[in-house]
């Protein structure tokens, strides 16, 4: 019994957490929230791209639709953007060329190229202040173009 009372007297009193610990907790929580929101945005973009590429008949697809989800891999997506955002327009071009349509232009390939360049430049300090917003605008323009083309392809009846 004497042993327990001496241990209780020797242990320091546990008070409220220090301000540094609370600040660290808040910072870690904020980083986690930003990470989850960023991952959610990338996931939505990948799902939309998957739907656009899936509409193109398989014989005209320049890449498998499931490969767009490789955009979720950090740092690898800086390079993979060049494949995804160039091959989706190439798939649409191949489909419309098989239909004898030449009025669709490059199907957003040049927009996809500039989008990929802006995303790659967004890791460069100071340049990212320009390339970040530019990539967002180009992504919106790319989706408007691709969704317009997607609506011109009839859904396959399975």
C-alpha positions as CSV (number, residue, x, y, z in Angstrom):
1,X,0.0,0.0,0.0
2,X,2.8,2.3,0.8
3,X,4.3,1.7,-2.6
4,X,1.2,3.0,-4.5
5,X,1.1,6.2,-2.5
6,X,4.7,7.0,-3.2
7,X,4.1,6.4,-6.9
8,X,1.2,8.8,-6.9
9,X,3.2,11.4,-5.2
10,X,6.1,11.1,-7.6
11,X,4.1,11.3,-10.9
12,X,3.6,14.8,-12.2
13,X,0.1,16.1,-12.4
14,X,-1.5,15.9,-15.8
15,X,-2.9,19.3,-16.7
16,X,-4.5,20.5,-19.9
17,X,-2.4,20.0,-23.1
18,X,0.2,22.7,-23.9
19,X,-0.5,25.3,-26.5
20,X,2.2,23.8,-28.8
21,X,0.4,20.4,-28.7
22,X,-2.9,22.0,-29.5
23,X,-1.4,23.9,-32.4
24,X,0.3,20.8,-33.7
25,X,-3.0,18.9,-33.5
26,X,-4.8,21.7,-35.4
27,X,-2.2,21.8,-38.1
28,X,-2.2,18.0,-38.6
29,X,-6.0,18.1,-38.8
30,X,-5.9,20.8,-41.4
31,X,-3.3,18.9,-43.5
32,X,-5.5,15.8,-43.3
33,X,-8.6,17.7,-44.4
34,X,-6.7,19.3,-47.3
35,X,-5.3,15.9,-48.3
36,X,-8.8,14.3,-48.3
37,X,-10.4,17.2,-50.2
38,X,-7.6,17.0,-52.8
39,X,-8.0,13.3,-53.1
40,X,-11.8,13.7,-53.5
41,X,-11.3,16.2,-56.3
42,X,-8.8,13.9,-58.1
43,X,-11.2,11.0,-57.7
44,X,-14.1,13.0,-59.2
45,X,-11.9,14.1,-62.2
46,X,-10.8,10.4,-62.7
47,X,-14.4,9.2,-62.6
48,X,-15.5,11.9,-65.1
49,X,-12.6,11.0,-67.4
50,X,-13.4,7.3,-67.1
51,X,-17.0,8.0,-68.2
52,X,-15.9,10.0,-71.2
53,X,-13.4,7.4,-72.4
54,X,-15.9,4.5,-71.7
55,X,-18.4,6.1,-74.2
56,X,-15.9,5.7,-77.1
57,X,-16.3,2.2,-78.6
58,X,-13.5,-0.1,-77.5
59,X,-11.8,-0.4,-81.0
60,X,-11.2,3.3,-81.0
61,X,-9.9,3.7,-77.5
62,X,-6.2,4.7,-77.3
63,X,-6.0,3.5,-73.7
64,X,-8.1,1.4,-71.4
65,X,-10.6,3.5,-69.4
66,X,-9.4,2.1,-66.0
67,X,-6.0,3.6,-66.5
68,X,-7.3,7.1,-65.8
69,X,-7.3,6.1,-62.1
70,X,-3.5,6.2,-62.2
71,X,-4.0,9.9,-61.9
72,X,-4.6,9.3,-58.2
73,X,-0.9,8.4,-57.6
74,X,1.0,11.5,-56.3
75,X,3.9,12.8,-58.4
76,X,3.3,10.0,-61.0
77,X,0.2,12.0,-62.1
78,X,2.4,14.8,-63.3
79,X,3.7,12.6,-66.1
80,X,0.5,10.5,-66.5
81,X,-1.5,13.7,-67.3
82,X,0.3,13.8,-70.6
83,X,-0.9,10.3,-71.5
84,X,-4.5,10.7,-70.3
85,X,-5.3,14.2,-71.6
86,X,-3.8,13.5,-75.0
87,X,-5.1,9.9,-75.5
88,X,-8.7,10.7,-74.7
89,X,-9.0,13.3,-77.5
90,X,-7.1,10.9,-79.8
91,X,-9.8,8.3,-79.0
92,X,-12.6,10.7,-79.9
93,X,-10.7,11.7,-83.1
94,X,-10.4,8.1,-84.1
95,X,-14.1,7.4,-83.5
96,X,-15.3,10.5,-85.4
97,X,-12.8,9.9,-88.3
98,X,-14.4,6.4,-88.6
99,X,-17.8,8.1,-88.9
100,X,-16.4,10.4,-91.6
101,X,-16.6,13.5,-89.5
102,X,-13.9,16.0,-89.7
103,X,-15.8,18.9,-88.1
104,X,-14.7,18.1,-84.6
105,X,-11.1,19.4,-85.0
106,X,-8.5,18.1,-82.6
107,X,-11.2,17.1,-80.0
108,X,-9.5,19.1,-77.3
109,X,-6.0,17.6,-77.7
110,X,-4.3,21.0,-77.7
111,X,-6.2,22.0,-74.5
112,X,-5.2,18.7,-72.9
113,X,-1.5,19.3,-73.8
114,X,-1.6,22.8,-72.3
115,X,-3.4,21.5,-69.2
116,X,-0.7,18.8,-68.7
117,X,2.0,21.4,-69.1
118,X,0.3,23.7,-66.6
119,X,-0.1,20.9,-64.1
120,X,3.5,19.9,-64.4
121,X,4.6,23.5,-63.9
122,X,2.5,23.8,-60.8
123,X,5.3,22.2,-58.7
124,X,7.7,25.0,-59.5
125,X,7.6,27.7,-56.8
126,X,6.3,31.1,-57.9
127,X,5.3,29.7,-61.3
128,X,2.5,27.8,-59.5
129,X,0.7,31.0,-58.8
130,X,0.0,31.3,-62.6
131,X,-0.1,27.7,-63.6
132,X,-2.4,26.5,-60.9
133,X,-5.4,28.7,-61.8
134,X,-4.6,28.3,-65.5
135,X,-4.8,24.5,-65.1
136,X,-8.1,24.8,-63.4
137,X,-9.5,26.9,-66.2
138,X,-8.1,24.5,-68.8
139,X,-9.5,21.5,-67.0
140,X,-13.0,23.1,-67.2
141,X,-12.6,23.9,-70.9
142,X,-11.4,20.4,-71.5
143,X,-14.4,18.9,-69.8
144,X,-16.8,21.1,-71.7
145,X,-15.2,20.1,-74.9
146,X,-15.1,16.4,-74.1
147,X,-18.7,16.3,-72.7
148,X,-19.9,18.0,-75.8
149,X,-18.2,15.3,-77.9
150,X,-19.4,12.5,-75.6
151,X,-23.0,13.6,-76.1
152,X,-22.5,13.1,-79.9
153,X,-21.6,9.4,-79.4
154,X,-24.7,7.1,-79.0
155,X,-24.7,4.9,-76.0
156,X,-23.9,1.3,-76.7
157,X,-26.8,-1.0,-76.0
158,X,-25.7,-4.0,-73.9
